[in-house]
Amino acid sequence: MTVEERVFKNKRFIFEKLKDCGFEKTDGVYKYKTCFLKGDFKAEISVSDAGEVSGRVIDNMSGEEYSQLRSSAFDGAYVNSVRDAYEKLLIDMSEKCCRNVLFASDQANRVTKRIFDIFGVKPDFPFNEKPHEKSGVFRHGDSGKWFALIMNIKWDRLLKNKNENTVDVINLKINPVEGDKLRDINGIYPAYHMNRKNWISVVLNDTLSDGEVSELIEKSFDLTKKQR
């Protein structure tokens, strides 16, 4: 995950504010340039109409991109000072030009709204330790039992393929009899971090439609509600 992806993961750009933040729109892309660290470096930030952000740091002495910024092979005090200054610049930008969202993916945020619209439930965030401090638990109001959990995890946790990219998933309870059939569906996996017989992980990257995810949520809600 790049520093830009990390800083803006739970942010959405307010495009009306970008001009006031110093961006200029060129060829359909919002662009921002500024020097930092006493003018030794220049940051170039680009934001697409879809809100995708990318950045470059230029060493003003050489006029070339400062490649050490993104290389794990460099860990000295100087390169870390450049990283820290660049990240602070991005954080300041995110606070001025963005709004906060609960989860990284658009689908996770849409699903969260659906859960509130249907069940009147908002997530709580009971985990204090990274990387799960932004994992949201959805509970029954009467019993406190979980019926859904949204997390942002590495693909490797699902695929065991050393893929370090991340994805939002929602863990949902299932009838074990239906487990094999459900896990054969593209986008549904054995549950991460929960009992794999009784739970599944569904990726929230639009592989499944919102309606399909909602059906699974409603089943999980019914399976976990207090029996009368």
KOLMIMI-33081 format. One record per residue: residue in one letter; x, y, z of N, C-alpha, C, O in turn. Coordinates in steps of 0.1 Angstrom, whole numbers, plus 2048, in hexadecimal, padded with zeros to 3 digits. Example, Ala and Ser with C-alpha at 12.3 -4.5 7.8 and 13.67 -1.06 7.14 Angstrom:
a8847C784E87B7D384E8847DF84E88E7DF855;s8807EA8478897F584788180084F88680B850;
***
This chain:
m8087F480080080080080980C80081280E808;t8068167F780E8227F680A82B80280082A808;v81383580480F83F80F80384780B7FB84A814;e8018497FE7F48507FA7E88487FC7DE84D801;e7E983B7F97DE8327FC7DB83180B7CF83180F;r7E58318137E38308217DC83C8277D383B82F;v7E18488237DC8548297CE8578247C685C82C;f7CA8548187BD8578127B484B8127A984C80C;k7B78408197AF8348187A183681D797832817;n79F83D82879284082E78E84E82C787854834;k79285482178F86281D78886280F78A859807;r78086C80D77B86F7FF77D87E7FC77A886804;f7828807F078588E7ED7788967EB76E8917E5;i7788A27F076D8AC7ED7728B47E27798BE7E3;f76D8B17D67738B77CA7718C67C97798CD7C3;e7668CB7CF7648D97D076F8E17D77708ED7D6;k7768DA7E07808E07E978E8E07E27978E67E7;l7908D87D879D8D57D37A48E27CE7B08E47D0;k79C8EB7C77A28F77C27A79007CE7B29067CD;d79F9017D97A39087E47AF9027EB7B79097F2;c7B18F57E97BD8EE7EF7C98EF7E67D48EA7E9;g7C88F67DB7D48F87D27D48EF7C67DE8F07BF;f7CA8E77C37CA8DF7B87C68E67AB7BE8F07AC;e7CB8E27A07C78E67937C38DA78B7C98D078B;k7B88DC7837B38D177B7B98D276D7B88DC766;t7C08C77697C78C675B7C48B97557C78AE75B;d7BE8B97497BB8AD7427B38A374B7B589774B;g7A98A87527A08A075A7A689B7677A089376E;v7B28A076B7B989B7777BC8A87807C18B277B;y7B98A778D7BC8B27967CB8B079A7CF8A579F;k7D38BB7997E18BA79C7E58C57A67E08D07A6;y7EE8C17AF7F38CA7B98028C87BA8078BD7BA;k8098D37BB8188D37BD81C8DC7C88168E77C9;t8258D87D082A8E17DB8388DC7DF83B8D07DF;c8408E57E384E8E17E884D8E07F78458E67FE;f8568D77FD8568D580B8658D280F86E8D1807;l8678D181C8748CF82287E8DA81D8888D7817;k87A8E781F8828F381C8858F380D88F8F9809;g87B8EE80587D8EF7F78858E47F08888E57E4;d88A8DB7F88938D07F388B8C67EA8918C07E1;f87E8C57ED8768BB7E68698C17E28648CB7E7;k8638BB7D78568C07D284D8B47D28508A97CD;a8418B67D78368AC7D682D8AF7CB8298BA7C9;e82A8A57C38208A67B881589C7BB8178907BA;i8098A17BD7FD8997C07F38997B57F08A47B0;s7EE88E7B17E388D7A77D78867AD7D987C7B3;v7CB88B7AA7BF8857AE7B68847A17B388E79B;s7B187879F7A987679379A87979779787C7A2;d79287A78C78487D78F77D87279777387479E;a78386679777E85B7A078385B7AE7808537B6;g78C8657B17918677BE79E85F7C17A285E7CC;e7A48597B67B08517B87BC85B7B97BD8647B1;v7C48597C37CF8637C57DD85C7C37DF8507C7;s7E68637BD7F385F7BB7FD86A7BE7F88767BE;g8098677C08128727C482186F7C08258637BE;r8288797BE8378787BB83E8827C483988D7C7;v84A87F7C88538887CF85F88A7C78668807C3;i8628977C386D89A7BB8788A07C38768A97CC;d88589B7C18908A17C78948AD7BF8988AC7B3;n8928B97C58948C67BD8A38C87B88A58CF7AF;m8AC8C27BF8BA8C37BB8BD8BC7AE8C48C17A5;s8B88B07AD8BA8A77A18AF8A97978B18A678B;g8A38AD79B8988AE7928918A178F8898A0787;e8968967978908897948888847A088988A7AB;e88087A79E8778757A888086F7B388A8687B0;y87C8717C088486C7CB87F85E7CE87685C7D6;s8868557C78818477C88838407D587D8367D9;q88D8467DD88F8407EB8838417F48818397FD;l87A84A7F086D84C7F886683F7FA86083C804;r8658377EF85D82B7EE86581E7EF85F8137ED;s87181F7F187A8137F287D80E800882816808;s87980280387C7FD81188B7FB81388F7F881F;a8937FC8098A17FA80A8A88068118B3805816;f8A08118128A681E81889E820824892822824;d8A682283089F82383D8A782D8468A682C852;g8AF8368408B783F8478AE84B84D8A384D849;a8B58538558AE85E85B8A986885189E86E852;y8B186B8478AE87583D8A2871834898878833;v8A286482F89786082788A85F82F87F86282A;n88B85B83C87F85B84487A86984786E86A849;s88387384787E88084987688583D86C88C83E;v87A88183187388482586587D82585B883822;r86587082985986982984F86F833843871830;d85487383F84B87984984688684483A889846;a84E88E83E84989B83983F89A82E8358A182E;y84189082583888E81A82B88982082088D81C;e82B87F82981F87A82F81788583680B886836;k81E88E83E8188998458118A283B8068A683D;l8178A482F8118AC8258048A68207FA8AD81E;l80489981E7F88928197ED8928247E2894821;i7F18908317E789083B7E189E83C7D489F83E;d7E98A983B7E38B683C7D98B88307CF8BE832;m7DD8B38247D48B48197C78AC81B7BC8B1818;s7C88A08217BC8988237B389F82D7A689E82C;e7B88A78367B08AD8407A98B983A79E8BD83F;k7AF8C08307A98CC82A7A08C981F7968D081C;c7A38BE81779C8BC80A7938AF80A78D8AD800;c7928A881578B89B81578089B8207818A282A;r77789181F76E88E82A77287F82E777877826;n76F87C83A77186F83F76686583B75B86983B;v76A85983976084E837764843841770842845;l75B83A84475D83084E76782584876F820850;f76582283C76D81783677381B829770825823;a77D81382578581681977E81680C77F81F803;s77580B80A76F8097FD7618107FD75A811807;d75D8147F175081A7EF7458107F373B8137F9;q7478037EF73D7F97F173B7F78007307F5805;a7467F78087457F581673D80081C7357FE825;n73E80D81873781881D72881781871F81B820;r72681380C718811808711806810705808814;v7187FB8127127F081A70F7F58287057F182E;t7187FD82E71680283B70980A83C701809846;k7078128326FA81A8316EE8118306E4813836;r6EF8068286E47FD8276E17F68346D57F5837;i6EB7F283B6E97EC8486E17F58526D87F1859;f6E58028516DE80C85A6D080E8556C680E85D;d6CE80E8486C08118436B78058466AB807849;i6BC7F98456B47ED8476B37E98566A87E685B;f6BE7EA85E6BE7E586B6BF7F08766BE7ED882;g6C37FC8726C580787B6D28058836D280A88E;v6DB7FE87E6E87FB8856F480287F6F5802872;k6FB80988770880F8837148068887127FF893;p71F80688272A7FE887731805893731811894;d7377FC89B7408028A674E7FC8A374F7F289B;f7578028A97657FF8A576D7FB8B27738048B8;p76C7EF8B67717EB8C477F7E78C47857E58CF;f7867E78B97947E38B979D7EF8BA79C7F88B2;n7A77EE8C37B07F98C57BD7F88BE7C48018BB;e7C17EB8BA7CE7E98B57CD7E88A57C47E489F;k7D87EE89F7D97ED8917DC7DE88D7E27D7894;p7D77DA8817D17E28767C27E28777BB7E686D;h7BC7DE8827AD7DC8837A67E788A79A7E588E;e7AD7F288D7A67FD89479B80388C79280A892;k79A80187F78F8068777867FB87277E7FD869;s7877F087977D7E58757707E787D7707EA889;g7657E68767587EA87B7507DE87E74E7D5875;v74A7DD88A7417D288E7337D788E7307E1893;f72A7CE88871C7D18887157C78927177BB890;r70E7CC89B7087C48A66F97C58A76F37CF8A2;h6F37BA8AC6E57BB8AF6E37C48BB6EB7C38C5;g6D97CC8BB6D67D68C66D37CF8D36D67D48DD;d6CC7C48D26C77BE8DF6D27B58E56D37B48F1;s6D97AE8DD6E27A48E36F17A88E26FA7A38E9;g6F47B18D97027B58D770A7AC8CE7167AE8CC;k7037A18C970A7978C170D79D8B37067A58AD;w7197998AE71D79E8A171579789671178B897;f71179F88C70C79887F71479C873712796868;a71D7A68757267A986A7337B086F7327B787A;l73D7AF86874A7B586B7517BA85E7537B1856;i7547C785D75B7CC8517697CF85576C7D685F;m7737C984D7817CB84F7887CF8427837CB837;n7937D584379C7D78387A87CF83A7B07D1843;i7AA7C58317B47BB8337BC7B98267B87BD81C;k7C87B38287D07AF81C7CA7A48157C479A81B;w7CB7A48077C57997FF7CC78C8037C5781802;d7D878C8087DF78080C7D77798177D876C818;r7D078081F7C877982A7BE7708247B976782B;l7B97738187AF76B8127B47618087B0756808;l7BE7658017C375D7F67D07567F87D474D7F1;k7D775A8037E47548077EE7557FB7F574B7F7;n7EE7617F47F67627E880176E7E98067727E0;k8037727F680D77D7F980978A7F38127937F1;n7FC78C7EF7F87997EA7F67A27F57ED7A07FE;e7FE7AD7F57FD7B78007F37C27FE7F17CA807;n7EC7C27F37E17CC7F17D67C97FA7D47BD7FE;t7CE7D37FD7C37D18077B67D28017B47D77F6;v7AC7CC80879E7CC8037957CC80F7987C6819;d78A7D380E77F7D28197787C58177747C180C;v7757BF82376D7B38237627B482E7647BC837;i7587AD82C74E7AC83774C79D83A749795832;n74E79B84774C78D84C73D78B850737794858;l73778084C72977E84E72776F85272E76684E;k71D76D85B71A76085F71175985570975F84E;i71374C85370C74484970773785070B73385B;n6FD7318496FA72384C70571A84770771A83B;p70B71285071670A84B71370183F71C6FD838;v7066FD83E7026F48337046FB8267076F481C;e70370882670571081971371481771671B80D;g71D71182072A71681F73171481273771D80C;d73270780E73970480273470B7F673B7107ED;k72770B7F57207127E97247217E97277277DF;l7237277F57267367F57357387F27387427EB;r73E7307F774C7337F57507307E775C7337E3;d74872A7DF74B7287D17487347C974C7357BD;i74173E7CF73D74A7C87497547C87507567D2;n74C75A7BC7577637BB75476F7C474A7757C4;g75E7727CD75C77D7D67597797E47597817ED;i75776C7E67547677F475F75D7F77627547EF;y76475E80476F75680876D75081676475581D;p77474681A77474282877774E83178075682E;a77074F83C77175A84478075D84978675384E;y78476984979176D84F78E77085E786778861;h79676A86679676D87478A76887C78876C887;m78176087677675B87D77374C87977A747870;n76A74687F76773887D76373686E75973B86A;r76B72E86776872D85875D72485575872484A;k75871C85E74D71485C74071C85C73771A855;n74072686573372E86773473C861729743862;w73F74085C74074E85774774E84A74F745847;i74575984274B75B83675176A83574C77283D;s75B76C82D75F77A82A75B77D81B75E776812;v75478881A75078D80D75879A8097577A3811;v75E79A7FE7667A67FA75D7B17F67537AE7EF;l7607BD7FA7577C87F775E7D17EC7627DD7EF;n7607CB7E17667D27D675D7D27C97627D37BE;d7507D07CB7467CF7C17477C27B97417C17AE;t74E7B87BE74D7AB7B773F7A67B87397A07AF;l7397A77C472B7A47C67247B27C77297BC7CB;s7177B27C270F7BE7C270B7C27D170C7B97D9;d7077CE7D37027D27E06F77C97E46F57C67F0;g6EE7C67DA6E27BE7DD6E67B07E26E07AB7EB;e6F07AA7DB6F479D7DF6FB79D7ED6F87947F5;v7037A77F07097A87FD6FE7AA8086FE7A4813;s6F47B28056E97B580E6E17A88116DD7A681D;e6DF7A08086D879380A6E078B8146DA78581D;l6ED78A8136F678381C6F678982A6F6782834;i6F579682B6F579D8376E879A83F6E879784B;e6DD79A8376D079783E6CF7898436C978784E;k6D578083C6D67728416DE77184D6DB76A857;s6EA77884E6F27788596EB77E8656EC77A870;f6E37898636DC78F86D6D27868736D0785880;d6CB77E86B6C17748706C77698776C2764881;l6D37658736DA7598796E075D8876E275488F;t6E276A8896E876E8966DF77589F6E37788AB;k6D277789B6C977E8A46C57758B06C57698AF;k6C177B8BB6BD7748C76B176C8C46A77708BE;q6B175F8C86A67568C669C7588D069F7598DC;r68F7598CC68475C8D667D74F8D967374F8E1;
***
